[in-house]
Amino acid sequence: MGLLILDGVPPRSPYDDLVHPRTVKKPPPQVEALEDVVVEDPSSGFVGAVVRCEKDAVHLEDRFGKVRAYPLGPGFWVDGRPVVLVRPKQNAPSGPQRSASGSTYVVGARARVAREGRIYVEGKHDAELVEKVWGHDLRIEGVVVEPLHGVDDLPAIVREFRPSSGRRLGVLVDHLVTGSKESRIAGQVTGAHALVVGHPFIDIWQAVKPQVVGIGAWPTVPKGEPWKEGVCRRLGWEDDTGYVWAQRILARVRTWTDLEPALIGRVEELIDFVTTD
């Protein structure tokens, strides 16, 4: 039987379904979202360095200090080529590791059952910073940190808490300087089982070293002007102080070395006090 050839249509070859290796489109390579890797989102044109990587998201910061979060995966460029961003590999520790506070990290340790003692810190931002740097230590020791919403509430909190042996209370307050209202209240409640300490900063923001957030110094804000809002205006930051704290300040803090000694010493003092039986 002869080969049927339609007019104008050449016969099929057994090699027609083969594809030359050069024409096969390779999948984009995977790149770990390591800190400081410069990434471009071609859909928006946003270019920024990785400042944080979470379970499913990467945070990029551009040269103007603006931070955006993107889901991990394909759709990014690195060094002018498409890539798939993935979480950095977790390397197995090769020896004793240090926690963010500088203490020895206890791998696989369970949190201790909470002590009756407590540490109160003045403000939500203060509590978040203490948790980020000393969280591992506090869980190992079984110490709960709670926010104090105002130093005026302190006498009532102490009366209700009833500090005693094995039930110690430690308190960290802002701007504790001699002769201030805060120092007078602290003097009223400090005793054998209650300790009130403070740092000299107007706000906990100042306890983060300026160079950590990319500035030469924290600006001076005149008395009577809201300090956080005044700082944001003078630095050209967003007017959302919650966003500024979370993205521009707290996100940059990695370890205790990013903080001023005047805060480090006070927090360590409180942990020692509360954990003394």
TORKOL-4160 file (C-alpha; in steps of 0.2 Angstrom, whole numbers, padded with zeros to 4 digits, m for minus):
277
<pt num="1" X="0000" Y="0000" Z="0000"/>
<pt num="2" X="0008" Y="0017" Z="m0005"/>
<pt num="3" X="0010" Y="0032" Z="0006"/>
<pt num="4" X="m0005" Y="0044" Z="0005"/>
<pt num="5" X="0001" Y="0062" Z="0002"/>
<pt num="6" X="m0012" Y="0076" Z="0003"/>
<pt num="7" X="m0009" Y="0090" Z="m0008"/>
<pt num="8" X="0002" Y="0103" Z="0000"/>
<pt num="9" X="0004" Y="0093" Z="0016"/>
<pt num="10" X="0021" Y="0084" Z="0018"/>
<pt num="11" X="0021" Y="0067" Z="0026"/>
<pt num="12" X="0024" Y="0066" Z="0045"/>
<pt num="13" X="0042" Y="0061" Z="0051"/>
<pt num="14" X="0044" Y="0050" Z="0066"/>
<pt num="15" X="0056" Y="0064" Z="0073"/>
<pt num="16" X="0042" Y="0077" Z="0072"/>
<pt num="17" X="0037" Y="0075" Z="0091"/>
<pt num="18" X="0055" Y="0077" Z="0097"/>
<pt num="19" X="0060" Y="0094" Z="0104"/>
<pt num="20" X="0077" Y="0101" Z="0104"/>
<pt num="21" X="0085" Y="0103" Z="0121"/>
<pt num="22" X="0088" Y="0122" Z="0119"/>
<pt num="23" X="0069" Y="0125" Z="0116"/>
<pt num="24" X="0064" Y="0117" Z="0132"/>
<pt num="25" X="0059" Y="0131" Z="0144"/>
<pt num="26" X="0068" Y="0128" Z="0161"/>
<pt num="27" X="0059" Y="0133" Z="0177"/>
<pt num="28" X="0066" Y="0148" Z="0186"/>
<pt num="29" X="0079" Y="0144" Z="0199"/>
<pt num="30" X="0074" Y="0145" Z="0218"/>
<pt num="31" X="0083" Y="0158" Z="0228"/>
<pt num="32" X="0083" Y="0159" Z="0247"/>
<pt num="33" X="0075" Y="0175" Z="0254"/>
<pt num="34" X="0090" Y="0179" Z="0264"/>
<pt num="35" X="0092" Y="0196" Z="0273"/>
<pt num="36" X="0099" Y="0210" Z="0261"/>
<pt num="37" X="0096" Y="0200" Z="0245"/>
<pt num="38" X="0089" Y="0213" Z="0233"/>
<pt num="39" X="0073" Y="0208" Z="0225"/>
<pt num="40" X="0062" Y="0216" Z="0211"/>
<pt num="41" X="0043" Y="0213" Z="0209"/>
<pt num="42" X="0041" Y="0216" Z="0190"/>
<pt num="43" X="0022" Y="0218" Z="0191"/>
<pt num="44" X="0024" Y="0234" Z="0201"/>
<pt num="45" X="0042" Y="0239" Z="0198"/>
<pt num="46" X="0046" Y="0239" Z="0217"/>
<pt num="47" X="0064" Y="0235" Z="0221"/>
<pt num="48" X="0069" Y="0231" Z="0239"/>
<pt num="49" X="0081" Y="0222" Z="0250"/>
<pt num="50" X="0075" Y="0207" Z="0261"/>
<pt num="51" X="0073" Y="0213" Z="0279"/>
<pt num="52" X="0062" Y="0199" Z="0286"/>
<pt num="53" X="0056" Y="0182" Z="0280"/>
<pt num="54" X="0041" Y="0173" Z="0288"/>
<pt num="55" X="0033" Y="0157" Z="0285"/>
<pt num="56" X="0024" Y="0162" Z="0269"/>
<pt num="57" X="0029" Y="0180" Z="0266"/>
<pt num="58" X="0044" Y="0191" Z="0263"/>
<pt num="59" X="0046" Y="0209" Z="0268"/>
<pt num="60" X="0056" Y="0220" Z="0256"/>
<pt num="61" X="0063" Y="0238" Z="0260"/>
<pt num="62" X="0067" Y="0250" Z="0246"/>
<pt num="63" X="0080" Y="0264" Z="0247"/>
<pt num="64" X="0068" Y="0276" Z="0253"/>
<pt num="65" X="0064" Y="0265" Z="0268"/>
<pt num="66" X="0047" Y="0259" Z="0262"/>
<pt num="67" X="0043" Y="0241" Z="0267"/>
<pt num="68" X="0031" Y="0230" Z="0257"/>
<pt num="69" X="0026" Y="0212" Z="0261"/>
<pt num="70" X="0024" Y="0199" Z="0247"/>
<pt num="71" X="0019" Y="0180" Z="0247"/>
<pt num="72" X="0034" Y="0169" Z="0244"/>
<pt num="73" X="0035" Y="0160" Z="0227"/>
<pt num="74" X="0037" Y="0164" Z="0209"/>
<pt num="75" X="0035" Y="0181" Z="0201"/>
<pt num="76" X="0051" Y="0189" Z="0207"/>
<pt num="77" X="0068" Y="0194" Z="0199"/>
<pt num="78" X="0085" Y="0194" Z="0207"/>
<pt num="79" X="0100" Y="0200" Z="0197"/>
<pt num="80" X="0089" Y="0203" Z="0182"/>
<pt num="81" X="0082" Y="0185" Z="0180"/>
<pt num="82" X="0066" Y="0177" Z="0186"/>
<pt num="83" X="0067" Y="0167" Z="0202"/>
<pt num="84" X="0056" Y="0158" Z="0214"/>
<pt num="85" X="0058" Y="0165" Z="0232"/>
<pt num="86" X="0059" Y="0152" Z="0245"/>
<pt num="87" X="0062" Y="0152" Z="0264"/>
<pt num="88" X="0080" Y="0151" Z="0270"/>
<pt num="89" X="0085" Y="0134" Z="0275"/>
<pt num="90" X="0086" Y="0131" Z="0293"/>
<pt num="91" X="0104" Y="0124" Z="0296"/>
<pt num="92" X="0106" Y="0112" Z="0311"/>
<pt num="93" X="0115" Y="0121" Z="0325"/>
<pt num="94" X="0134" Y="0115" Z="0326"/>
<pt num="95" X="0136" Y="0120" Z="0344"/>
<pt num="96" X="0129" Y="0131" Z="0358"/>
<pt num="97" X="0118" Y="0144" Z="0351"/>
<pt num="98" X="0113" Y="0161" Z="0358"/>
<pt num="99" X="0096" Y="0168" Z="0360"/>
<pt num="100" X="0092" Y="0186" Z="0355"/>
<pt num="101" X="0096" Y="0191" Z="0373"/>
<pt num="102" X="0114" Y="0184" Z="0372"/>
<pt num="103" X="0109" Y="0169" Z="0384"/>
<pt num="104" X="0112" Y="0151" Z="0379"/>
<pt num="105" X="0098" Y="0145" Z="0368"/>
<pt num="106" X="0090" Y="0129" Z="0375"/>
<pt num="107" X="0085" Y="0119" Z="0359"/>
<pt num="108" X="0069" Y="0110" Z="0361"/>
<pt num="109" X="0065" Y="0116" Z="0378"/>
<pt num="110" X="0047" Y="0117" Z="0384"/>
<pt num="111" X="0041" Y="0133" Z="0392"/>
<pt num="112" X="0041" Y="0131" Z="0411"/>
<pt num="113" X="0024" Y="0132" Z="0420"/>
<pt num="114" X="0021" Y="0151" Z="0423"/>
<pt num="115" X="0027" Y="0157" Z="0440"/>
<pt num="116" X="0016" Y="0167" Z="0451"/>
<pt num="117" X="0028" Y="0182" Z="0449"/>
<pt num="118" X="0025" Y="0194" Z="0435"/>
<pt num="119" X="0034" Y="0208" Z="0425"/>
<pt num="120" X="0023" Y="0223" Z="0420"/>
<pt num="121" X="0030" Y="0235" Z="0407"/>
<pt num="122" X="0023" Y="0252" Z="0403"/>
<pt num="123" X="0015" Y="0251" Z="0385"/>
<pt num="124" X="0011" Y="0238" Z="0371"/>
<pt num="125" X="0027" Y="0243" Z="0362"/>
<pt num="126" X="0038" Y="0240" Z="0377"/>
<pt num="127" X="0030" Y="0223" Z="0380"/>
<pt num="128" X="0033" Y="0218" Z="0361"/>
<pt num="129" X="0051" Y="0223" Z="0362"/>
<pt num="130" X="0054" Y="0214" Z="0378"/>
<pt num="131" X="0046" Y="0198" Z="0371"/>
<pt num="132" X="0057" Y="0199" Z="0355"/>
<pt num="133" X="0073" Y="0200" Z="0364"/>
<pt num="134" X="0070" Y="0191" Z="0380"/>
<pt num="135" X="0056" Y="0180" Z="0375"/>
<pt num="136" X="0066" Y="0164" Z="0375"/>
<pt num="137" X="0073" Y="0167" Z="0393"/>
<pt num="138" X="0056" Y="0172" Z="0399"/>
<pt num="139" X="0048" Y="0156" Z="0393"/>
<pt num="140" X="0062" Y="0145" Z="0400"/>
<pt num="141" X="0060" Y="0154" Z="0417"/>
<pt num="142" X="0041" Y="0154" Z="0417"/>
<pt num="143" X="0039" Y="0173" Z="0418"/>
<pt num="144" X="0024" Y="0181" Z="0411"/>
<pt num="145" X="0025" Y="0199" Z="0404"/>
<pt num="146" X="0010" Y="0210" Z="0405"/>
<pt num="147" X="0008" Y="0228" Z="0398"/>
<pt num="148" X="0005" Y="0242" Z="0411"/>
<pt num="149" X="m0006" Y="0255" Z="0402"/>
<pt num="150" X="m0001" Y="0269" Z="0413"/>
<pt num="151" X="0010" Y="0272" Z="0428"/>
<pt num="152" X="m0005" Y="0280" Z="0437"/>
<pt num="153" X="m0013" Y="0262" Z="0438"/>
<pt num="154" X="0002" Y="0255" Z="0447"/>
<pt num="155" X="m0003" Y="0257" Z="0465"/>
<pt num="156" X="m0020" Y="0248" Z="0462"/>
<pt num="157" X="m0011" Y="0234" Z="0452"/>
<pt num="158" X="0001" Y="0231" Z="0467"/>
<pt num="159" X="m0013" Y="0231" Z="0480"/>
<pt num="160" X="m0022" Y="0218" Z="0469"/>
<pt num="161" X="m0007" Y="0208" Z="0465"/>
<pt num="162" X="m0001" Y="0207" Z="0484"/>
<pt num="163" X="0017" Y="0203" Z="0481"/>
<pt num="164" X="0025" Y="0191" Z="0493"/>
<pt num="165" X="0039" Y="0178" Z="0494"/>
<pt num="166" X="0038" Y="0167" Z="0479"/>
<pt num="167" X="0026" Y="0179" Z="0471"/>
<pt num="168" X="0037" Y="0194" Z="0466"/>
<pt num="169" X="0032" Y="0208" Z="0455"/>
<pt num="170" X="0043" Y="0218" Z="0444"/>
<pt num="171" X="0039" Y="0234" Z="0434"/>
<pt num="172" X="0047" Y="0243" Z="0420"/>
<pt num="173" X="0042" Y="0261" Z="0417"/>
<pt num="174" X="0047" Y="0274" Z="0404"/>
<pt num="175" X="0056" Y="0290" Z="0408"/>
<pt num="176" X="0060" Y="0286" Z="0427"/>
<pt num="177" X="0070" Y="0301" Z="0432"/>
<pt num="178" X="0073" Y="0309" Z="0449"/>
<pt num="179" X="0059" Y="0320" Z="0455"/>
<pt num="180" X="0046" Y="0315" Z="0441"/>
<pt num="181" X="0029" Y="0309" Z="0445"/>
<pt num="182" X="0034" Y="0292" Z="0439"/>
<pt num="183" X="0048" Y="0291" Z="0452"/>
<pt num="184" X="0036" Y="0296" Z="0466"/>
<pt num="185" X="0024" Y="0283" Z="0462"/>
<pt num="186" X="0038" Y="0270" Z="0461"/>
<pt num="187" X="0044" Y="0275" Z="0478"/>
<pt num="188" X="0026" Y="0271" Z="0485"/>
<pt num="189" X="0025" Y="0253" Z="0479"/>
<pt num="190" X="0043" Y="0247" Z="0479"/>
<pt num="191" X="0046" Y="0235" Z="0493"/>
<pt num="192" X="0054" Y="0218" Z="0498"/>
<pt num="193" X="0044" Y="0209" Z="0485"/>
<pt num="194" X="0040" Y="0222" Z="0472"/>
<pt num="195" X="0053" Y="0231" Z="0462"/>
<pt num="196" X="0050" Y="0246" Z="0450"/>
<pt num="197" X="0064" Y="0251" Z="0439"/>
<pt num="198" X="0064" Y="0262" Z="0424"/>
<pt num="199" X="0074" Y="0268" Z="0409"/>
<pt num="200" X="0078" Y="0287" Z="0405"/>
<pt num="201" X="0070" Y="0287" Z="0388"/>
<pt num="202" X="0055" Y="0297" Z="0384"/>
<pt num="203" X="0048" Y="0282" Z="0374"/>
<pt num="204" X="0054" Y="0264" Z="0371"/>
<pt num="205" X="0058" Y="0269" Z="0353"/>
<pt num="206" X="0073" Y="0278" Z="0360"/>
<pt num="207" X="0080" Y="0262" Z="0368"/>
<pt num="208" X="0083" Y="0256" Z="0350"/>
<pt num="209" X="0100" Y="0262" Z="0344"/>
<pt num="210" X="0098" Y="0275" Z="0330"/>
<pt num="211" X="0110" Y="0267" Z="0318"/>
<pt num="212" X="0099" Y="0251" Z="0319"/>
<pt num="213" X="0084" Y="0260" Z="0311"/>
<pt num="214" X="0096" Y="0270" Z="0299"/>
<pt num="215" X="0097" Y="0287" Z="0307"/>
<pt num="216" X="0111" Y="0297" Z="0315"/>
<pt num="217" X="0101" Y="0301" Z="0331"/>
<pt num="218" X="0083" Y="0302" Z="0338"/>
<pt num="219" X="0077" Y="0319" Z="0334"/>
<pt num="220" X="0073" Y="0332" Z="0348"/>
<pt num="221" X="0054" Y="0335" Z="0350"/>
<pt num="222" X="0049" Y="0351" Z="0360"/>
<pt num="223" X="0040" Y="0348" Z="0376"/>
<pt num="224" X="0021" Y="0348" Z="0373"/>
<pt num="225" X="0022" Y="0340" Z="0356"/>
<pt num="226" X="0017" Y="0322" Z="0355"/>
<pt num="227" X="0034" Y="0313" Z="0354"/>
<pt num="228" X="0031" Y="0299" Z="0342"/>
<pt num="229" X="0021" Y="0310" Z="0330"/>
<pt num="230" X="0035" Y="0323" Z="0331"/>
<pt num="231" X="0048" Y="0310" Z="0327"/>
<pt num="232" X="0039" Y="0304" Z="0312"/>
<pt num="233" X="0037" Y="0322" Z="0305"/>
<pt num="234" X="0055" Y="0326" Z="0308"/>
<pt num="235" X="0061" Y="0310" Z="0300"/>
<pt num="236" X="0049" Y="0310" Z="0285"/>
<pt num="237" X="0041" Y="0294" Z="0291"/>
<pt num="238" X="0023" Y="0288" Z="0289"/>
<pt num="239" X="0010" Y="0296" Z="0301"/>
<pt num="240" X="0005" Y="0279" Z="0307"/>
<pt num="241" X="0015" Y="0276" Z="0323"/>
<pt num="242" X="0009" Y="0258" Z="0324"/>
<pt num="243" X="0016" Y="0255" Z="0307"/>
<pt num="244" X="0032" Y="0264" Z="0310"/>
<pt num="245" X="0035" Y="0254" Z="0326"/>
<pt num="246" X="0032" Y="0237" Z="0318"/>
<pt num="247" X="0040" Y="0240" Z="0301"/>
<pt num="248" X="0054" Y="0253" Z="0304"/>
<pt num="249" X="0059" Y="0250" Z="0322"/>
<pt num="250" X="0054" Y="0233" Z="0329"/>
<pt num="251" X="0057" Y="0223" Z="0313"/>
<pt num="252" X="0076" Y="0230" Z="0313"/>
<pt num="253" X="0079" Y="0223" Z="0331"/>
<pt num="254" X="0088" Y="0207" Z="0330"/>
<pt num="255" X="0097" Y="0205" Z="0347"/>
<pt num="256" X="0101" Y="0214" Z="0363"/>
<pt num="257" X="0116" Y="0223" Z="0355"/>
<pt num="258" X="0103" Y="0233" Z="0345"/>
<pt num="259" X="0097" Y="0241" Z="0361"/>
<pt num="260" X="0104" Y="0254" Z="0373"/>
<pt num="261" X="0113" Y="0248" Z="0389"/>
<pt num="262" X="0101" Y="0258" Z="0400"/>
<pt num="263" X="0087" Y="0247" Z="0395"/>
<pt num="264" X="0096" Y="0230" Z="0394"/>
<pt num="265" X="0102" Y="0232" Z="0412"/>
<pt num="266" X="0084" Y="0236" Z="0419"/>
<pt num="267" X="0076" Y="0221" Z="0410"/>
<pt num="268" X="0089" Y="0209" Z="0416"/>
<pt num="269" X="0087" Y="0216" Z="0434"/>
<pt num="270" X="0069" Y="0213" Z="0434"/>
<pt num="271" X="0071" Y="0195" Z="0427"/>
<pt num="272" X="0083" Y="0191" Z="0441"/>
<pt num="273" X="0072" Y="0199" Z="0454"/>
<pt num="274" X="0056" Y="0189" Z="0449"/>
<pt num="275" X="0065" Y="0173" Z="0447"/>
<pt num="276" X="0073" Y="0173" Z="0464"/>
<pt num="277" X="0064" Y="0161" Z="0475"/>
